[in-house]
Amino acid sequence: MLRFLPGFLKGTILMIFLVVHTVAWVPFIIVASIFKYLVPVPAVRRGANHVLNWIALTWMWIDNAAFSLFHRTEWEIQGVENLNVREWYLLLPNHQSWVDIFALMKAFCRKIPMLKFFLKWELAWVPFLGFIWKVLDFPFMKRYSRETLMKKPHLKGKDLEKTRKACEKFRDIPVAIINFVEGTRFTPAKHKKQKSPYRHLLKPKAGGIAFVLGAMGDQLNRILDVTIVYPGGVVSFWQFLCGKAKKIVVRVRDLPVAPELIGDYFNDKAFKEGFQHWLNELWAHKDNEIEEILRREAASAAVAE
């Protein structure tokens, strides 16, 4: 019944629900955060972190259920069958829209630990969400432009130091770290400006992921190469809420944390070149996979017509 409501009405109802649902969890998060930050007992703080992660996972599960009630989106998800909530993962998805986050929630909720991703520093000030992200130890990155670093050279390396400190917090409880290695959402304009060698992707940035692997490589169990495709065209967050995403494909490829992926990216030239080659090969595979999915879906649509 709810799936057949007009798109604008569905989007409005879901937007209100998401806001109310998020705000409803805030009192529980505040209570848990009091124990996390004010009680100087390691066991209590670890317990508070477990409670906070349970709240976040429950929040995601309820949101997924709400989307299922209102949407007729066809989901094709492959490669999540043998995952474990008690292991540490590094996820490497392509990035096209804010909807990517909800696609990852759908694909991985209760299959791997809580998803945590690097956020721009400015997002720390988003009402409610900024507070929640901070309490849940989402790492905030403040990237400095080349011009800023030239004027203030003492800032060089500060963003990587924040990454290292953030990774240290992930050692006590299993976590799934998401790294959007393209650094920004794909658009045709950005693709053209970059002169990207890939058809459907921007150039990957290796420094951040190499640093995470260097800081946590001994603890990470697996790398998950995640490919997200919108066969009917990329949709915005609002379009997604309105039910405009007819089909979303998520493919997951399980990769080992090989010893050759752990090293000093910033001081070892040979390691840096090898790591970039590995990441570029991974991105080429992802690009071919996206092309294959889009061709398959276009052929199926042509036959249906």
C-alpha positions as CSV (number, residue, x, y, z in Angstrom):
1,M,0.0,0.0,0.0
2,L,2.7,2.5,1.1
3,R,4.8,1.7,-2.0
4,F,2.1,3.1,-4.3
5,L,1.9,6.5,-2.7
6,P,2.9,9.5,-4.9
7,G,6.7,10.0,-4.9
8,F,6.6,13.5,-3.3
9,L,4.4,12.2,-0.5
10,K,6.7,9.2,0.1
11,G,9.8,11.4,0.2
12,T,8.1,13.9,2.6
13,I,7.0,11.1,5.0
14,L,10.4,9.4,4.9
15,M,12.3,12.7,5.5
16,I,10.1,13.5,8.5
17,F,10.6,9.9,9.8
18,L,14.4,10.0,9.4
19,V,14.6,13.3,11.3
20,V,12.2,12.1,14.1
21,H,13.8,8.7,14.3
22,T,17.3,10.2,14.6
23,V,16.3,12.7,17.2
24,A,14.6,10.0,19.2
25,W,17.9,8.2,19.8
26,V,19.7,11.3,21.0
27,P,18.8,10.9,24.7
28,F,20.0,7.3,24.8
29,I,23.2,8.4,23.0
30,I,23.7,11.2,25.5
31,V,23.4,8.8,28.5
32,A,25.9,6.3,26.9
33,S,28.3,9.2,26.1
34,I,28.3,10.3,29.7
35,F,29.6,6.9,30.7
36,K,32.0,6.9,27.8
37,Y,33.6,10.2,28.6
38,L,33.1,10.8,32.3
39,V,33.6,7.5,34.0
40,P,37.4,6.8,34.2
41,V,37.0,3.0,34.1
42,P,38.2,1.3,30.9
43,A,35.6,-1.6,31.2
44,V,32.8,0.9,31.6
45,R,33.9,2.9,28.6
46,R,34.2,-0.2,26.5
47,G,30.7,-1.1,27.5
48,A,29.4,2.3,26.6
49,N,31.0,1.9,23.1
50,H,29.3,-1.4,22.7
51,V,25.9,0.2,23.6
52,L,26.6,3.1,21.2
53,N,27.4,0.7,18.4
54,W,24.2,-1.3,19.1
55,I,22.2,1.9,18.9
56,A,23.7,2.8,15.6
57,L,23.1,-0.7,14.1
58,T,19.5,-0.7,15.4
59,W,19.0,2.8,13.9
60,M,20.3,1.5,10.5
61,W,18.1,-1.6,10.6
62,I,15.0,0.4,11.3
63,D,15.8,2.9,8.5
64,N,16.3,-0.1,6.1
65,A,12.9,-1.5,7.2
66,A,11.2,1.9,6.6
67,F,12.7,2.2,3.1
68,S,11.5,-1.3,2.3
69,L,7.9,-0.4,3.3
70,F,7.8,2.6,1.0
71,H,10.1,1.7,-1.9
72,R,9.9,-0.8,-4.8
73,T,13.6,-0.6,-5.4
74,E,15.0,-3.8,-6.7
75,W,18.2,-4.7,-4.9
76,E,20.9,-7.0,-6.4
77,I,23.5,-7.6,-3.7
78,Q,26.3,-10.1,-4.1
79,G,29.3,-11.2,-2.1
80,V,28.1,-10.6,1.5
81,E,27.4,-14.2,2.4
82,N,30.6,-15.0,4.3
83,L,31.1,-11.9,6.4
84,N,31.3,-11.7,10.1
85,V,30.3,-9.0,12.6
86,R,33.3,-9.9,14.8
87,E,35.9,-9.1,12.2
88,W,37.6,-5.8,11.2
89,Y,37.1,-4.6,7.6
90,L,38.3,-1.9,5.2
91,L,35.6,-1.0,2.6
92,L,36.6,0.6,-0.7
93,P,33.5,1.7,-2.6
94,N,33.1,4.0,-5.5
95,H,31.2,7.2,-4.7
96,Q,28.4,8.8,-6.8
97,S,25.7,10.1,-4.4
98,W,24.7,10.4,-0.7
99,V,22.6,7.4,-1.5
100,D,25.8,5.3,-1.5
101,I,25.6,5.4,2.3
102,F,22.2,3.9,2.3
103,A,23.2,1.3,-0.2
104,L,26.0,0.3,2.1
105,M,23.6,0.2,5.0
106,K,21.3,-2.1,3.1
107,A,24.1,-4.4,1.9
108,F,26.0,-4.7,5.2
109,C,23.7,-4.1,8.1
110,R,24.2,-6.8,10.7
111,K,26.6,-8.7,8.4
112,I,29.7,-6.8,9.4
113,P,30.5,-4.4,12.4
114,M,29.2,-0.8,12.4
115,L,30.1,1.2,9.4
116,K,32.4,4.2,10.0
117,F,33.6,6.6,7.4
118,F,35.9,9.6,7.2
119,L,33.9,12.8,7.2
120,K,34.8,16.4,6.1
121,W,35.5,18.6,9.1
122,E,32.6,20.9,8.2
123,L,30.1,18.1,8.8
124,A,30.9,18.1,12.5
125,W,28.6,21.0,12.9
126,V,25.5,19.4,11.3
127,P,22.7,19.5,14.0
128,F,22.2,16.2,15.9
129,L,24.2,14.2,13.3
130,G,27.5,16.0,14.0
131,F,27.1,15.2,17.7
132,I,26.2,11.6,17.0
133,W,29.2,11.1,14.6
134,K,31.6,12.5,17.2
135,V,30.3,10.3,20.0
136,L,30.5,7.2,17.7
137,D,34.1,8.1,16.9
138,F,33.6,8.8,13.2
139,P,36.9,10.4,12.1
140,F,36.7,14.0,10.8
141,M,39.3,15.0,8.3
142,K,40.4,18.6,7.7
143,R,42.2,18.7,4.4
144,Y,44.5,21.6,3.7
145,S,44.9,23.0,0.2
146,R,48.4,23.3,-1.4
147,E,48.1,27.1,-1.1
148,T,47.3,26.8,2.7
149,L,50.2,24.5,3.2
150,M,52.6,26.9,1.4
151,K,51.5,29.7,3.7
152,K,51.4,27.5,6.9
153,P,53.9,24.7,6.4
154,H,53.5,23.6,10.0
155,L,50.1,22.1,9.1
156,K,51.7,19.5,6.8
157,G,50.9,16.0,8.0
158,K,48.2,17.2,10.5
159,D,45.4,15.5,8.6
160,L,47.3,12.2,8.6
161,E,48.0,12.5,12.3
162,K,44.3,12.8,12.8
163,T,43.8,9.6,10.8
164,R,46.3,7.8,12.9
165,K,44.6,8.8,16.2
166,A,41.2,7.9,14.8
167,C,42.5,4.4,13.8
168,E,43.8,3.9,17.4
169,K,40.2,4.1,18.7
170,F,39.2,1.3,16.4
171,R,41.4,-1.3,18.1
172,D,39.1,-2.3,21.0
173,I,35.8,-3.1,19.1
174,P,35.4,-4.6,15.6
175,V,34.7,-2.0,13.0
176,A,34.2,-1.6,9.3
177,I,36.0,1.5,8.0
178,I,34.7,3.0,4.7
179,N,37.2,4.9,2.6
180,F,35.9,6.7,-0.5
181,V,39.2,6.8,-2.2
182,E,38.0,9.0,-5.0
183,G,37.8,11.8,-2.4
184,T,34.6,13.2,-3.8
185,R,31.4,12.2,-5.6
186,F,31.7,11.3,-9.3
187,T,30.2,13.8,-11.8
188,P,30.9,14.1,-15.5
189,A,32.4,17.5,-15.0
190,K,34.9,16.2,-12.4
191,H,35.7,13.2,-14.6
192,K,36.5,15.5,-17.5
193,K,38.5,17.9,-15.4
194,Q,40.6,15.1,-14.0
195,K,41.1,13.4,-17.4
196,S,40.4,10.2,-15.5
197,P,41.5,7.1,-17.4
198,Y,38.4,5.3,-16.2
199,R,35.0,5.4,-17.8
200,H,32.8,5.5,-14.7
201,L,35.3,6.5,-11.9
202,L,37.4,9.3,-10.7
203,K,41.1,8.7,-10.0
204,P,41.7,7.0,-6.7
205,K,43.8,8.7,-4.0
206,A,46.2,6.2,-2.4
207,G,47.6,8.1,0.6
208,G,44.6,7.8,3.0
209,I,44.0,4.1,2.4
210,A,47.7,3.4,2.6
211,F,47.9,5.2,6.0
212,V,44.9,3.3,7.4
213,L,46.5,0.0,6.3
214,G,49.8,1.0,7.8
215,A,48.1,1.9,11.1
216,M,45.7,-1.0,11.3
217,G,47.0,-3.6,8.8
218,D,47.8,-6.1,11.6
219,Q,44.3,-6.0,12.9
220,L,42.2,-5.7,9.7
221,N,40.9,-9.1,8.6
222,R,39.8,-8.3,5.1
223,I,39.5,-5.6,2.4
224,L,36.1,-5.4,0.7
225,D,36.1,-4.0,-2.8
226,V,32.6,-2.6,-3.1
227,T,31.0,-1.6,-6.4
228,I,27.8,0.4,-6.4
229,V,25.8,0.8,-9.6
230,Y,22.6,2.6,-10.4
231,P,21.5,1.1,-13.7
232,G,18.7,3.6,-14.2
233,G,21.0,6.5,-13.5
234,V,22.4,8.0,-10.3
235,V,19.8,9.4,-8.0
236,S,20.0,12.2,-5.5
237,F,19.1,11.6,-1.8
238,W,15.7,13.3,-2.3
239,Q,15.0,11.2,-5.4
240,F,15.9,8.1,-3.4
241,L,13.4,9.0,-0.7
242,C,10.8,9.5,-3.3
243,G,11.3,6.0,-4.6
244,K,13.0,7.0,-7.9
245,A,15.7,4.4,-7.7
246,K,14.3,1.5,-9.6
247,K,17.3,-0.8,-9.1
248,I,20.6,-0.6,-7.2
249,V,23.4,-3.1,-7.6
250,V,26.0,-3.8,-4.9
251,R,28.8,-6.2,-5.6
252,V,31.4,-7.1,-3.0
253,R,34.8,-8.6,-3.7
254,D,36.7,-10.1,-0.7
255,L,40.4,-9.3,-0.8
256,P,43.2,-10.3,1.6
257,V,45.2,-7.8,3.6
258,A,48.4,-8.9,1.9
259,P,51.8,-8.0,3.5
260,E,52.9,-6.1,0.5
261,L,50.0,-3.6,1.2
262,I,51.5,-2.5,4.5
263,G,54.4,-0.1,4.5
264,D,55.7,3.5,4.7
265,Y,53.8,5.1,1.8
266,F,55.2,8.6,2.4
267,N,58.9,7.7,2.8
268,D,59.4,4.5,0.8
269,K,59.3,5.3,-2.9
270,A,59.2,1.7,-4.1
271,F,56.4,0.8,-1.7
272,K,54.5,3.9,-2.8
273,E,54.7,3.0,-6.5
274,G,53.7,-0.6,-5.8
275,F,50.7,0.5,-3.7
276,Q,49.5,2.9,-6.4
277,H,49.8,0.2,-9.0
278,W,47.7,-2.2,-6.8
279,L,45.0,0.5,-6.3
280,N,44.9,1.5,-10.0
281,E,44.5,-2.2,-10.9
282,L,41.7,-2.5,-8.4
283,W,40.0,0.6,-9.8
284,A,40.4,-0.7,-13.4
285,H,38.7,-3.9,-12.4
286,K,35.9,-1.9,-10.7
287,D,35.5,0.2,-13.8
288,N,35.1,-2.9,-16.0
289,E,32.6,-4.3,-13.6
290,I,30.5,-1.2,-13.7
291,E,30.6,-1.2,-17.5
292,E,29.5,-4.9,-17.6
293,I,26.6,-4.3,-15.2
294,L,25.4,-1.2,-17.2
295,R,25.6,-3.1,-20.5
296,R,23.7,-6.1,-19.0
297,E,21.0,-3.9,-17.6
298,A,20.7,-1.9,-20.9
299,A,20.3,-5.2,-22.8
300,S,17.6,-6.5,-20.4
301,A,15.7,-3.2,-20.7
302,A,15.8,-3.4,-24.5
303,V,14.5,-7.0,-24.5
304,A,11.7,-6.0,-22.1
305,E,10.6,-3.2,-24.4
